Amino acid sequence: METFLIRALQLIMSLSLLVIVHEGGHFLFARLFKTRVEKFYLFFDPWFTLFKFKPKNSETEYGIGWLPLGGYVKISGMVDESMDTEQMKQPMQPWEFRAKSTWQRLFIMIGGVLFNFVLALFIYSMILFAWGDEYVPIQKAPLGMDFNETAKAVGFQDGDVLISANNVPLERMDQDMIGKIIDAREVTVLRDGKRASVYIPEDMMQKLLADSVRFASFRYPYVIDSIIPNRPAALAGLQPGDSITQLNGKNIAYSDYRKEMLLLKKANSASHDITLTYVRAGITDTVTIATDSLYEIGVAVRTETAKLLPVIREEYGFFASFPVGIKLGVKTLKGYVSNMKYVFSKEGAKQLGGFGTIGSIFPATWDWYQFWYMTAFLSIILAFMNILPIPALDGGHVLFLIYEIVTRRKPSEKFMERAQMVGMFILFGLLIWANFNDIMRFLF
């Protein structure tokens, strides 16, 4: 229950910030061009509101609705979510949206998307300024990677060191690397000290979308952190800091050790003796240990990445963080746009998620770094999704404005009303489908 509440709180805080910034973009551009804004609401308010106020001498009512599906600003003289068709029947007033020039209306409509994208770039920059950048160079990971079953089926093997995709070097484990591999024809790996090629099928992304396990993860060495007194490891003379490299003559990483011990346990052999090869202060040695009945030796293993793998850390000053943050934001947007084509596949449609999926990407314990990182990512998504040319979204209004610029005539108000209704129907359909997927994943 505590985990659910922490994630729910992070989700509400993040989406509230993004909605306020998005609607603030529309609001500021509207006011810049002397367009009247009648309402500025966080969340929707059909039938009633949780809170509202209207400052003295202000034309705008500010409030909080009860339906947490976004937010809106109601701009005078515009066909929007409010579907206020009666206002559109009245004579046009100079403060209305429809009375403004095409380029002014265009800026009002793209204001939300622009503000969300700028917010993402700013958050990424401040993350780099506050926490720096830390990553493991994948080509320097000494034990390579562990791969899921789909990756193994196309030719990857546990222990492969990823080198390049279509001769483009692979540097760090992130979505950009996964995208390069999926779009590649040939991936080069280092296997047992020799280069090998893995050929990627065209439907690789569809196969990965069907997985619930990540494509690959680093293989960690089995390094002893502490030893329980009077247990097999202590009695055999093993010490904290020893790195176990072989079990019964077979090379292993941490992920292999437990699998091999389970296999030995299932074999139920008469002897519980195992032979471990370990490295201590650069010297390799071997020891035979009589395990207990559960095939345990009584050690705790190191888990801190910084102590097990070569980690590169880069620090940035305040001003130096902005170009790097902008580059990260642009790369994130490009990756998200590139992956959008898979949403229209059968497996992609199944992966669409609603509020449950979005909430699950936040950490189970409060972590400001992860909170701001995910908020920046969601801001990128919100900006991109809103600029799609779908009626009822900002992108739909922009599309009609471009039509007006090209043809020099406005779409009729009746057409705009019908387009708005169709767009809202599409959006509600997608919302229902995404949250239905969440429910099915929860139940099954």
C-alpha positions in Angstrom: 0.0 0.0 0.0 2.8 2.4 0.9 4.5 1.7 -2.5 1.2 2.5 -4.3 0.8 5.8 -2.4 4.3 6.9 -3.1 4.0 6.2 -6.8 0.5 7.8 -7.0 1.8 10.9 -5.3 4.7 11.2 -7.7 2.4 10.7 -10.7 0.0 13.3 -9.5 2.7 15.8 -8.7 4.4 15.2 -12.1 1.3 15.4 -14.2 0.0 18.4 -12.4 3.2 20.3 -13.1 3.2 19.3 -16.7 -0.5 20.3 -17.2 0.0 23.7 -15.5 3.1 24.4 -17.7 1.3 23.2 -20.8 -1.8 25.3 -20.2 0.4 28.1 -19.1 2.0 28.2 -22.5 -1.4 28.7 -24.2 -2.4 31.3 -21.5 0.7 33.4 -21.9 0.6 33.6 -25.7 -3.1 34.3 -25.5 -2.5 37.2 -23.1 0.5 38.4 -25.2 -1.9 38.9 -28.1 -4.6 40.4 -26.0 -6.9 37.4 -26.3 -9.4 36.8 -23.4 -8.9 33.6 -21.4 -12.1 32.8 -19.5 -10.8 29.8 -17.5 -7.5 28.2 -16.4 -8.1 24.8 -14.9 -6.0 22.0 -13.5 -8.0 18.8 -14.2 -11.5 18.9 -15.8 -14.6 20.1 -14.1 -17.8 18.6 -15.6 -20.8 19.6 -13.4 -18.7 20.9 -10.4 -15.3 22.1 -9.3 -13.2 21.3 -6.2 -11.9 24.9 -6.0 -12.1 28.1 -8.0 -11.4 31.8 -7.7 -11.5 34.8 -9.9 -9.1 37.7 -8.9 -10.6 41.2 -8.8 -10.5 42.9 -12.2 -9.5 39.7 -13.8 -11.2 38.1 -16.9 -9.9 34.7 -15.9 -11.4 32.1 -13.5 -8.8 29.8 -12.0 -9.7 26.4 -10.6 -9.1 22.7 -9.9 -11.5 20.2 -11.4 -12.3 16.8 -10.0 -11.5 14.7 -13.0 -7.7 14.2 -13.2 -7.4 13.6 -17.0 -5.4 16.8 -17.8 -6.5 20.4 -17.7 -7.6 23.2 -20.0 -7.7 26.9 -20.7 -11.0 28.3 -22.2 -10.1 30.9 -24.7 -12.9 33.2 -25.9 -14.0 32.7 -29.5 -12.5 29.2 -30.0 -14.0 25.7 -30.5 -12.4 23.7 -27.8 -13.1 21.0 -25.2 -15.9 23.1 -23.7 -17.9 22.8 -27.0 -19.3 26.3 -26.2 -21.1 26.7 -29.6 -23.4 29.4 -28.3 -20.5 31.8 -28.0 -19.5 31.1 -31.6 -23.0 32.2 -32.8 -22.4 35.7 -31.3 -20.8 38.6 -33.3 -17.0 38.4 -33.3 -15.3 40.5 -30.7 -11.7 41.9 -31.0 -10.6 40.0 -27.9 -11.6 36.6 -29.2 -9.3 34.0 -30.6 -11.1 33.9 -34.0 -10.5 37.7 -34.4 -6.7 37.3 -34.2 -4.4 36.9 -37.2 -3.4 33.4 -38.4 0.1 33.6 -37.1 -1.1 34.8 -33.6 -3.5 31.9 -33.4 -0.7 29.6 -34.5 1.5 30.7 -31.6 -1.3 30.4 -29.1 -1.9 26.8 -30.2 1.7 25.7 -30.1 2.4 27.5 -26.8 1.6 24.5 -24.7 3.8 22.1 -26.7 6.6 24.6 -26.8 6.5 25.2 -23.0 6.5 21.4 -22.3 9.5 20.8 -24.5 11.4 23.8 -23.0 10.5 22.5 -19.5 12.0 19.1 -20.4 15.2 20.6 -21.6 15.5 22.7 -18.5 14.8 19.7 -16.2 17.4 17.6 -18.0 19.9 20.4 -17.7 19.3 20.9 -14.0 19.6 17.1 -13.4 23.0 17.2 -15.0 23.9 20.2 -12.9 22.8 18.7 -9.6 23.7 15.0 -10.1 26.0 14.9 -13.1 26.0 12.1 -15.5 27.0 8.5 -14.6 27.2 5.5 -16.8 29.0 2.2 -17.5 30.8 2.1 -20.9 29.3 -1.1 -22.3 32.5 -2.0 -24.2 34.5 -1.9 -21.0 32.1 -4.2 -19.0 34.5 -7.0 -18.2 31.9 -9.8 -18.3 29.7 -8.5 -21.1 25.9 -8.7 -20.9 23.1 -11.1 -20.0 20.4 -11.3 -22.7 16.7 -12.2 -22.6 15.4 -15.3 -24.5 14.3 -13.2 -27.5 17.8 -11.8 -27.9 19.4 -15.3 -27.5 17.0 -16.6 -30.2 18.5 -14.2 -32.8 22.1 -15.1 -31.9 23.2 -13.1 -28.8 24.9 -15.1 -26.0 25.4 -14.3 -22.3 28.8 -12.8 -22.0 28.8 -11.0 -25.3 30.3 -7.5 -25.2 28.3 -5.2 -27.5 30.6 -3.3 -29.9 28.6 -1.7 -32.7 25.4 -1.7 -34.7 25.8 -1.3 -38.5 29.4 -0.2 -37.6 28.1 2.6 -35.4 29.8 2.2 -32.0 27.6 1.4 -29.0 28.7 3.4 -25.9 26.1 3.2 -23.1 23.1 1.1 -22.0 20.0 3.2 -22.7 17.0 3.5 -25.1 19.2 5.0 -27.8 21.4 1.9 -27.8 18.3 -0.4 -28.0 17.0 1.7 -30.9 20.3 1.3 -32.8 20.3 -2.4 -32.3 16.7 -2.8 -33.4 17.2 -0.7 -36.5 20.5 -2.4 -37.4 21.1 -5.2 -39.9 24.2 -6.5 -38.2 25.4 -6.1 -34.6 29.1 -6.8 -33.8 30.0 -8.4 -30.5 33.1 -9.5 -28.7 32.7 -13.2 -27.8 35.4 -15.2 -26.1 38.0 -12.6 -27.2 36.9 -12.7 -30.9 34.6 -10.5 -32.9 31.3 -12.1 -34.0 28.2 -10.9 -35.9 24.6 -11.1 -34.9 22.0 -10.5 -37.6 18.9 -8.7 -36.5 15.5 -9.7 -38.0 13.1 -7.0 -39.3 10.5 -7.9 -36.7 12.9 -7.6 -33.7 10.9 -4.8 -32.1 7.7 -6.7 -32.3 9.4 -9.7 -30.6 10.9 -7.5 -27.9 7.5 -5.8 -27.2 6.1 -9.2 -26.4 8.7 -9.7 -23.7 8.3 -8.7 -20.1 12.1 -8.9 -19.5 14.5 -6.2 -20.6 16.6 -6.9 -23.7 20.0 -7.0 -21.8 21.6 -6.2 -18.5 25.2 -6.1 -17.3 26.8 -9.2 -16.0 28.2 -8.5 -12.6 31.2 -10.3 -11.1 30.6 -12.4 -8.0 32.4 -10.4 -5.4 32.1 -11.3 -1.7 31.0 -8.3 0.5 30.9 -10.1 3.9 31.1 -13.6 5.3 29.1 -15.2 8.0 31.3 -16.7 10.8 31.5 -20.5 11.1 29.8 -21.1 7.8 31.4 -23.0 4.8 33.0 -19.9 3.2 34.6 -18.7 6.5 35.8 -22.2 7.3 37.4 -22.5 3.9 39.3 -19.2 4.3 37.4 -17.0 1.8 37.6 -13.3 2.6 35.5 -10.1 1.8 36.7 -8.7 -1.5 37.4 -12.1 -3.1 36.0 -12.3 -6.6 34.7 -15.8 -7.6 35.4 -16.4 -11.3 34.7 -20.2 -11.6 32.4 -22.8 -10.1 33.6 -26.4 -10.6 35.9 -25.2 -13.4 33.2 -23.2 -15.2 33.4 -19.5 -15.8 30.6 -17.7 -13.9 29.2 -14.2 -13.2 26.9 -13.5 -10.3 23.8 -14.3 -12.4 25.3 -17.7 -13.2 26.3 -18.7 -9.7 22.8 -19.1 -8.3 21.7 -21.0 -11.4 24.5 -23.4 -11.1 24.0 -24.0 -7.4 20.3 -24.7 -8.1 21.2 -27.2 -10.7 23.6 -28.9 -8.2 20.8 -29.0 -5.6 18.4 -30.5 -8.0 20.9 -33.2 -9.0 20.9 -34.1 -5.3 24.4 -35.6 -5.4 25.8 -37.4 -2.4 28.5 -34.8 -2.1 27.9 -31.2 -1.4 31.5 -30.3 -2.2 32.1 -27.5 -4.8 35.4 -26.0 -6.2 35.6 -22.3 -6.4 38.3 -20.3 -8.3 38.7 -16.8 -6.9 40.9 -13.7 -7.3 42.4 -11.9 -4.3 44.6 -8.9 -4.8 45.4 -10.0 -8.3 46.3 -13.5 -7.4 44.1 -16.5 -8.6 43.6 -19.4 -6.3 41.2 -22.4 -5.9 39.4 -23.7 -2.8 37.1 -26.7 -2.2 34.1 -26.0 0.0 31.7 -28.4 1.6 28.3 -26.5 1.2 25.4 -27.0 3.6 22.3 -29.0 2.8 20.8 -26.0 0.9 24.0 -25.5 -1.2 24.7 -22.2 0.5 28.2 -21.1 1.6 27.3 -18.2 3.9 28.3 -15.0 2.1 26.7 -11.7 1.1 27.5 -10.4 -2.3 28.4 -6.8 -3.3 25.7 -5.1 -5.3 26.9 -1.5 -5.8 27.6 -0.9 -9.5 30.4 1.6 -8.9 32.3 -1.1 -7.0 31.8 -3.8 -9.6 31.9 -2.2 -13.0 33.9 0.7 -14.5 31.7 3.8 -14.0 32.3 7.1 -15.8 31.1 10.1 -14.0 30.9 13.6 -15.6 30.2 16.8 -13.6 28.7 19.9 -15.2 28.6 23.6 -14.1 25.4 25.6 -14.3 26.0 27.0 -17.7 27.7 24.0 -19.1 24.7 21.8 -18.2 22.4 23.5 -20.7 23.9 22.4 -24.0 24.3 18.8 -22.7 20.7 18.9 -21.3 19.4 20.2 -24.7 21.2 17.4 -26.5 19.8 14.8 -24.1 16.2 16.2 -24.6 16.5 16.2 -28.4 17.9 12.7 -28.4 15.0 11.5 -26.2 12.5 13.1 -28.5 14.1 11.5 -31.6 14.1 8.1 -29.9 10.4 8.4 -28.8 9.3 9.6 -32.3 11.3 6.7 -33.9 9.5 4.2 -31.7 6.0 5.5 -32.4 5.7 3.5 -35.5 5.6 0.3 -33.4 2.5 1.5 -31.5 0.4 0.7 -34.6 1.5 -3.0 -34.6 -0.4 -5.7 -32.9 2.2 -6.1 -30.1 2.6 -2.3 -29.8 -1.2 -1.9 -29.3 -1.0 -4.4 -26.4 1.7 -2.4 -24.8 -0.2 0.8 -24.6 -0.7 1.8 -21.0 -2.8 4.2 -19.0 -2.3 5.8 -15.6 -1.2 2.5 -14.0 1.6 2.0 -16.5 2.7 5.7 -16.2 2.7 5.4 -12.4 4.7 2.2 -12.4 7.7 4.0 -14.1 8.2 6.0 -10.9 10.4 4.4 -8.2 8.7 2.6 -5.3 10.7 4.7 -2.8 11.0 8.5 -3.0 13.9 9.5 -5.3 14.2 13.1 -6.5 16.6 12.2 -9.3 14.2 9.6 -10.7 11.2 11.8 -10.1 12.7 14.7 -12.1 14.1 12.4 -14.8 10.7 10.8 -15.4 8.9 14.2 -15.3 11.2 15.4 -18.1 10.6 12.3 -20.1 6.8 12.6 -19.6 7.0 16.3 -20.6 8.7 15.2 -23.9 5.9 12.7 -24.5 3.2 15.2 -23.7 4.7 17.7 -26.1 4.9 15.2 -28.9 1.5 13.7 -28.4 -0.2 17.1 -28.3 1.3 18.1 -31.6 -0.1 15.1 -33.4 -2.5 16.2 -36.1 -5.6 14.8 -34.3 -8.7 17.0 -33.9 -9.1 18.1 -30.2 -5.3 18.1 -29.8 -3.2 21.2 -30.3 -1.8 19.5 -33.5 -5.3 19.3 -34.9 -5.8 23.0 -34.5 -2.4 23.7 -36.0 -3.3 21.5 -39.0 -6.4 23.5 -39.6 -4.4 26.8 -39.3 -1.9 25.6 -41.8 -4.8 24.7 -44.1 -6.1 28.3 -43.6 -2.6 29.7 -44.4 -2.3 27.7 -47.6 -5.9 28.1 -48.9 -6.5 31.6 -47.5 -9.8 30.6 -46.1 -11.0 29.3 -42.7 -12.7 25.9 -42.2 -16.3 26.5 -41.3 -17.2 26.6 -37.6 -19.6 23.6 -38.1 -16.7 21.6 -39.5 -14.5 22.6 -36.6 -17.2 21.5 -34.1 -17.6 18.1 -35.8 -13.8 17.7 -36.0 -13.5 18.5 -32.3 -16.1 15.9 -31.4 -14.4 13.2 -33.6 -11.1 14.0 -32.0 -12.5 13.8 -28.5 -14.1 10.4 -29.4 -10.7 9.1 -30.6 -8.9 10.4 -27.5 -11.4 8.9 -25.1 -11.2 5.6 -27.1 -7.5 5.5 -26.7 -7.7 6.4 -23.0 -10.2 3.6 -22.4 -8.1 1.1 -24.3 -4.8 2.1 -22.6 -6.4 1.8 -19.1 -8.1 -1.5 -20.1 -4.7 -2.9 -20.9 -3.5 -1.8 -17.4 -6.5 -3.7 -15.8 -5.8 -6.8 -17.9 -2.1 -6.8 -17.0 -3.0 -6.4 -13.3 -5.5 -9.3 -13.4 -3.5 -11.7 -15.5 
